[in-house]
Amino acid sequence: MAEKKAALNEDLENVITLKALVDMGNNKVIFVESDGDFIDVIFSFLTMPMGRIVRLACKSSVPVEIGCMRNLYQSIAQFNVHKFRSVACGLMLLLPCNAADCQCKNLKLKIDKDVPTRYLLCSDGCFLSYYRDIRCPSCGSLFSRGTDFPVDNTQVGGVFVKGQPRLIITDDLQVISPVSALSICLFSKLGVTDSKFTEELTFNMGVQEALNLLMHSFVSKTPLTEILLKNEQIPSLGDVHSSQGISIHSQMHGDTIDEEEKNISLKLVVSKSKKIVCYAEAQEDFFNLLCSFLTLPLGFILEKMQNVSWKGCLGQLYKSVEDFDEQYLKSNFHKELLVNPKLAPGFRYEKTLLGIEETSFYYVKSKLTTDKSCIPDNTSAESVKLNVVDPKSHEDRDESAQGFLKGPATFTVTDNLVVRPLSLILEMSVLQELKVPFTDIEDHIVHVGKREALLLLVASFVGDSALTNTFIRGLGEPKQEQ
């Protein structure tokens, strides 16, 4: 087997070296070998909030559409700041904080480093804020003193992976230990029958390539081939078909969650002949739910759709972490950061339909951490826990207010999640674009509980007909309010 070297267009001072076994006949990466630095980078994808991923996608040279998420992101970006409960609310959605930031600051390749999260302590050190020039609710001082974000002592020897193991990553981002690879006859499983047609190439992966790898992983089963061998034709994510919507409904992991009162309602305008949702009219509580999608870490979404068929391969990455041999991970805490990621403190929408929790910050020996194992045995967690000022309520004196938006307000929401304050012009243009006459539409009132919220999240992620796939193809025909 011949060996060649290949270099990507990247500053060699900040790269990770990958050894790839390449099928030269088909111009395809079979798998790569790398140490823990690369594994940490791809595992970190699972911790990234969707708002930051979509922001990177908007700036990237790789034109990837992630379902309806870009439309939702751009709708929020265009909103008048006065529509939000505080100035911070818009920043929370467009640049949400990563609850695993303590760990991800130590990655060798940081694909999301342009606008790092800031951490500010009040003068008494009793409250933490992400944003400047607001007053501490306890001591009344302005948050203006930024803390240098520390590296806690759990960071020695890697970020998520212990030490520097040599692991195998397949083209569709399955991560396999060498021992497991031998036991499952990896070569034959991956279609390698003759070593004469394979070559070993060495690549240097930098920040831009790592970012492109993430973007390709949303829409391709072969992202390593496309990035390393420059086969970069980007497939379109497209829309899920009708049968796919039923698949989301019947297979979605976690669909046995107990129902709670469905207290979010919206009016759907449906085409009777096409059986699609043309648009919806909704109150601020529904839009708040949509906004919260951008605060969610990628791993949380993937956990909810493990059995959903879609074009990307990030589900393979998630499953690899879930099944990963614990001897290679630093601790169960680090595994939980990836397979059961939480929100940064202060980012949870109060109507907890999605069932995600917030993490907690602890201030131990002048270091900020989310890892309880850093707390000395003779110290209680509560005594070092830092309270976080709710960013959503900085300028809102209404103690009963919830979410990111001021109310009452009504919005027009299209099937692909373009959102505007109630707009008859937008509604007319949607009907014209869909070629749906007035005689073909009817109104339906639907209600959203936990089940519908999770279905809507998945539908928003995998296709561009989120409302249709949630309320018609996923749940059956919408029931009209009597």
N, C-alpha and C positions, 0 to 999 in steps of 0.2 A: 504494500500500500504506500503510494507516494505521499510526500508531505510538502505542502507549499505554504507560503505566508501571504496574507492579504491584510491590507490596512484600510480602514475607513477614513473619511475626511474629518479628522478630529484632532485636536491638540493632544499629543501623546502624554502630556503631563497628568491628565485626569481621565484615565481609561481603565477598563477592565479587560484582561486578555481572555479570550474564549478559544478553545480548541474545538473545531467542528469536523465531524465526519460527513462528507458531502457525496451524494450520488451524482457523479459527474454526467452520466448519461441523461438523467432527468433534471439536472441543474437544481437539486433539492437538498436541503439540509436534513440529514437523518437525525442527528442529535448533536448537542454540544456538551463539552465537559467544562466545568468551571468550579472555582472555589466559593466560599461563603459570601464573598462580596457581591457577586452577581445574583446569587440566590436571595440575599437580603433585598436587593433592588427590586426584583420581580415580586417578591413577597410583599414589599411595601405598597405595591399597587392596590392591594386589598384594603389598606388603611385610608386611602385617599378619599376625601369627600367628593361627591359628584360635581359640586359647584366648581371646585378647582380643576377637576378633570375636563369639564366642558370648557372652562376658560382656556386651558392649555390646548384643547382641540380647536378652539376658535383662532388661536394664535399659530397653530402648527402648520407646517407645509404639507401635512398629510390631511387631505379633506375628508375627515371621518364624521359622519352623522351618527349620533348615539340616540337612536329612537327619536323621541320628541324633546329630549333634554335641552338641545340647543335652542329650540323655539321658546321653551320655558325660561331658560337663562336670559335670552335676549329680550323677552317680554319684561322681565324684572329689571334688566339693565336700562330699559327705556322708560321705566315708571318715574313719575315725579316724586322727588324725595319726600315731599309733604304727604304722600299717600302712606308712608311707613310710620310706624309708631315712634321710631327714632331714626336718626341718621345712620346709626350703627346697623339697623336692620338690613339695609341694602348691602352693606359690606359683609354681613353675616352670610348672606345667600350667594353673593358673587365671589367671595373669598372666605369660605367657611374654614374654621380651624380644624386641624387634624388632631384627634384625641391621642394619636400615637406620635405626636410631634417630638416628644422627649427622645424616642427611639430613632425616628427618621432623620433627625438632625445629624446623626452619625453615619448615614449612608455614604458610600464612596462616590456614588453618582446621585446628585440631587436634582431631579427633573423639575421640581416645583420650588425653586429658590428665589424667584424674582421678588415676591412680596411675602417675606417671612412673617409669621405670627409674632406680635409683640405681647409682652407680659409686663404689666405694671402693678406695683404694690402701692397701697396707700402709705402714708407716713408712719402709721402704727403697725403696718404689716399684717393687718387683720383681714383685708379684702384684696382680691385680685381683679384686674380689669384688662380687657384686650384693647381698650380704646382710651385715648387721652382726654383730659379736660372735662371729666365728670367728677362728681363728688362721691366720696365714700359714704355709704348709708350708715356707717357706724361712727367714724370719727370726724366726718365732714370735710376731710382734706381732699384736694384735687389729686387725681391720678396723673402724675407727671414724671415719676421716677421709674424708668425702665430697669428691669433686672437683666443681667446677662444670663441667657438661658443656660443652665448648667447641664453637665453630663453626669447622671447618677452612676453609682458604682456597679450597677447591673450591666453597664455597657461594655465592660472589658471583654474582649474576645468576640467581637461580632455584634450585630444588631438583633437579629432574630435567630440566626443559626449559630450554633456553638462551634468555636474554633474555625478552622479552614478546611472542611471536608471537601473532597473532590466528588461532585455529584453530576448526574446526567440529566439534561433537560431536552426533551423531545421537541420536535418542530411545533407541536400544539401545546407546549408549555406544561407537559407533565414532568414533574421533578421526581427522579428515581435514584435510589442509592445504588452504587455499583453491585452490591451483594444481591439486591432485588433484581437488578437487570440481568444478572446471570441466571437467576432462578426462573425468570419468565421468558428466557430465550429471546432477549430483546431484538437481536438482529433479524430473526425470522419474523417476529411480530411486526417489525417496521418494514418488512418487504425487502431486506437485504439478502440476496442469494449468492452473490459473487463479489468477493472483495476486490477483484481486478477493476471494477468500475467505480470504486470509491477512492477518495483522496482525503487526506487530513490537511485542513487549512487552519491557520491561526488568524484570528480577527481581533482588532482592538475596538471595543465598544465604548463610546463616550456618552455624554449627557443627551445629545440630540438623537443618537441611535436608540438609547433607552426610552426616550419619549416617543419616538416613532414606533418602537416595539409595543408600547402600551396602546397606542392608537390603532395599529394594525390588529391587535388582539381582540378588539371589539367586533371586527368584521371578517376575520380570516381564521382558518384552521392551520395556516402555515406562516405565521408571522416571522419566525426566525429566517426562513428562506427568503422572504421578501425584504427583510432588513439587511441581512448579511450578504446575500447574493444580488441585491439591488433589483429583485423582481417586484417592483413596488407599484404595480397596478392595483389600485384599491377597489375591492368589490364594494358594492352598495349594500348597506344593511337592509334597505327596503322596508316593506311593511310585512307584518305577519299576515298569513292568510286566514280565512275563516276557520279552517280546521286548527290552525295554530292557536287561535283564541280559545277554542274548546280545550286544547291541550293545556293552556295556562290554567284554565278553570279546574280541570280534572286532576292535574298532576302537580300543581305548585306545592312545593315543600312548605309545610306549616299551615295547610288550609283547614286544619281541624281546630284552629284557635276559637275559643269560646266567643260567641257573639255578645256584643253589648248594644245598648240602645243606639239606633242609627239616627243620630241627631244632626247630621249634615245632609242637607237636601239640595237638589238642583233640578232645574227644568231642562230637559233635553228636547231639542228640535230635531225630529227624525224624518228621514225620507222613507215613505212607505214602500216605494217600489225598489229602491236600492238597498234598503235595510241597513242604513248607516246613520250615525249621528252627524248632523250637519254642524251644529254648534250647541253650546249649553249656555244658560244664564244662571249664574251662581252668586252666592253671597261671599263675604270675605272669609268665612270659615273654610269653604272649599278651596279658595285660592291659597289660604294659609297652609292647607294640607299639601297642595302642589308645591308651594315654596319649600316646604320641609324636605322634599325629595332631594334638593340640592345640598342639604346638610348631611345626608346619609353617606357613610363610607361604602365604598364599592363592595367590600366583603359582605356587608349586611344584605345588600341587594342580591348578590350571587347566592347567598344562603337560602333566600326565599325562592329561588328559581332553579334549584339543582337539577330538576328533571325536565326543564323546559328546553326544547330544541331551538337553537338559534345559530347564527352564522359565526359568532365569535368563539374563542377558545378559553376565555377567562374562567369558565366553569371548570375546565380541566385543572387550571392552576389552583383554584379553591379546593377542589377535591384532593389534589396532591398534598396540600397543607393539612387538610382534615385527616388524611391517612398517613401523614409523614411519620417516620420512625422518630420517636421522642428523644432518642439518644442524640439526634442532630440538632434539636431545638434547645434554646437556652433554658427554658422553663415552661411550665404549663401556662403561666401568666403571658408569656410571649406568644404562645400558640393562640390563646384567647384573644389577643390583640388582632389576630388575623382572621380567625374563623368566627369569632363573636365580637366584632368591633363595636365600640360604643361611640356616642357623641361626645364632643368636648363640652365641658360644663357650661350651661347657659344656652345651649343650642337646641334643646328639645322643645318641640311644639307641644303646648300644654294638653291638647286633645291627643292622647297617646294611642291613636288607632294603629300605628305601625309597630308598637311594642318594643321600641328601642330605648335603651337606658343611657344615661350620662355617666361618664367616668368621674373620678374625683382627683383633685390636686392635693398633694401633700408637700409641705415645706420642711425638709429634713436637712440639717447641717448646711443651711444656706443654699440648698439645692431644691429645685422643683421636680417632682416626680409623680407618676401615677401608679407606681409599683409599691404595694404595701410591704413587700419584703425588705425594702430599704429602711423601714421604720425600726428603730432599736427595740429589742424585746421589752425593755422597761418603760416604753412610751406608748400611750394609747393613740390609735389612729385619729380619733376625734380631736386630740390636743394639737395635732400638727396639720389637720385638714384645713385647706384654705377655702374660704367662701368666695364665690365669684359673683360679681355684680351682674344681674340679668341685663344683657345688652339691649334686649327688646324694650325695656321699660325706662331707659335713660331719661326720656323727656315726656313720659306718659304718666299723668297723675291719676288716671282711672285704674284703680286697684283691681277691678274686675276684668280688665282688658286681657286678651290672650293673643298669641301669634305675632306676626310680623307687620300686619296692616291695621290701619285705622278703620273703624267701622262707625256706622253701617255703610256698606258700599256694595254695589252690584257690578258684576263683570261678565263680559262675553268671552267664552272659552271655546276655541275651535277644536276639532277632533284631534289635530296634531299639536295642541297645547300652545297656540298663540293666544295670549291673554291681553285684553284691553278693558279699561273701564267701559261699562255698558255702552255699546256702539252699534246703532242700527246700520250705519254705513258698512262696518265690518260684516255684519250679519247678511246684508244684501249682497256684498261682494262674494261671500262664501257660497251663497245659493247660486249666484251667477256662474261662479267657477265650477261648481259641481253640476251645473245644468239641471237644477232641481226647481221645478215651478212651484208656486205657492199652493197649488191644488194637490201637491204630492207630499206636503209636510203635515206633521201632527206633533202635538206637545205631549210629553210624558214627564211626570215627577218621579224621580228616583231618590233613594236614601243611601247614604254611605256609612257603613260600619267598618269593623276591622277587616272583614273578609274582602269587601269591595275596595278598601284602601290599599290592601296588599296586591290585589289584582290590578288595580290602576297603576301602582308602582311598577310592576313587572311589565305591563302593557306599554307604559311610557318609556321603558328602557329598551325594549326589543323591537318596537315598530313605530310607525307614524300615524296610527289610527287608535290612539289610546282610549278615547271615550267609547268608540264602537266596540273595540275588543274587550272592554271591561263590562259594558252595560248591555250589549246585544249579543255578540258572539261568545263572550265568556260567561254571561249569566243568563242567557236566554232572552226572550223578548221582554223589553221593559214593561213593567206593570203601571198602568195609568192610575193616577190618584183619583179616588172616587170623591 
